[in-house]
């Protein structure tokens, strides 16, 4: 939705850039995604429309803010995934809540699978892209916000321990920045989960990796010299770093989907899907019967 809150005259070059922003948003709207300001920025960088530096990012952030308030950019297509309001759910009748439950009803489709898979991502801003995919794949998802807390790692470690005791093989699929700390987070996750869960764990880094950076031509940034791991990183990779936000959302979804499905026994999965669908139909029938009785 576009709404006008301010009157503003834009220079021709700013109007042209707003149109480029809208082209990016429309492309992702058709795929079912909304984007953060930073994701929009990286899409423009990847098209060589703007330079990749802090000054350029601040300009785009200001442009998008002005464009939205002037009614030129859709408010619903750009999101802030780090701030939100929790709104209580309400229903008009018991039939409504049953229909709602029918849509969200889920069984554990990994219950009889030999593996247990969880997805972790460094950036909370990417939760809007990956969380729906993980929901469809019925796997746990966590946005760690950098190095995760001991509390979160402890709970995850104990959860994985229970899966191992039940005879499953656990896997963590991880996505993070390619920078001094981002590359260290794999080690940190593996070490703390193994400690808290008293288990052996495979942590698979899905992204970002150097071959992906080269293949996808991901825009680079200077690595942070203030990072305590900077010197060791420079020896291996030079002074540049790369952010996960700069990767096409569709590519992140593809990576997660392909790797999860490779660890899944599809015949067992399909049996669970069939049973889940039958349960949803039963709930829908119950809601219809309730409406008929009370009309």
C-alpha positions, 0 to 999 in steps of 0.5 A: 500500500502506498500512502502520502504523508508528506509533500516532497519534490524529488530531483530527477536522479532520486526519482529514477532511483526510487523507480529502481527500488520499486523494480526490486520490490516488485520482482520479490513481491511476485516471489512472495517475499518482502525485504529489509532496507539493507536487502534492497540496498544490496540489490541495487549494489549488485546491479551497479546502480550505486556504490557499496559503502556506508555513505551510499547505504545511508543515502538509500535508507533516507531515499526509501524513508522519503519515498514511502512517506511521499507515497512513491514506495509501498509500505508493506514491501519493506520490513523491519524484522528486529522490531514489532508488536505482539497483537493478541489473536481474536475470533468471532466464534468457536468455528473460526478458531477451529478453522484457524487451527486446521490451517496451522495444524501440524504433526512432527513429520520428522518423528520417524526420520533417521536424522534431525535437522535444524537451521541457524542463521547469523542475521535476524534480518533474514528470518522473514526469508528463511523462517517460512521455508523452514516452516514448510520443511518442518525444521527448527529455525533460529536467528542467532543475532551474531554469537548466540547466548549461552541460554539459547545454546544450552536449550538447543544442546539439550534438545539435540541430546534428546534427539540423539538418545532417541536414535537420531543423527543431528545436523545443524545447517548454518548461514552466516557472513563471510567475515572474521567473526562470521566464519568463527561462529560455526566453531562456536556453535559446534563447540557449545552445542557439543558441550551442553548436549554431550554429543558429536555434532555436524555443523554444515555451513551452507553460506557464505563460502568463498566459491559462492561469493565468486560464483554469485559476485557478492558485493564486498565490504572492508573487513572490520579491523576492530575484530579480534580475529581480523589479522588471521582472517586477512592472512586467508582471505584479504581485507574484504568481507561479504554479508549474507544480506547481499545474497539473493533471497531465492538462493538462500531458500534454494540452499536450505531446501536442497540440503534439508531434503537431502537429509530427509527420507521422502517415503517416510515424509510423504506418509506423514504429510498424508496423515497431516492433511487428513487431520486438517480435513477432519478439523474443517469438517468439525468446524462446518458441522458446528456452523450448521448446528448454530445457524 
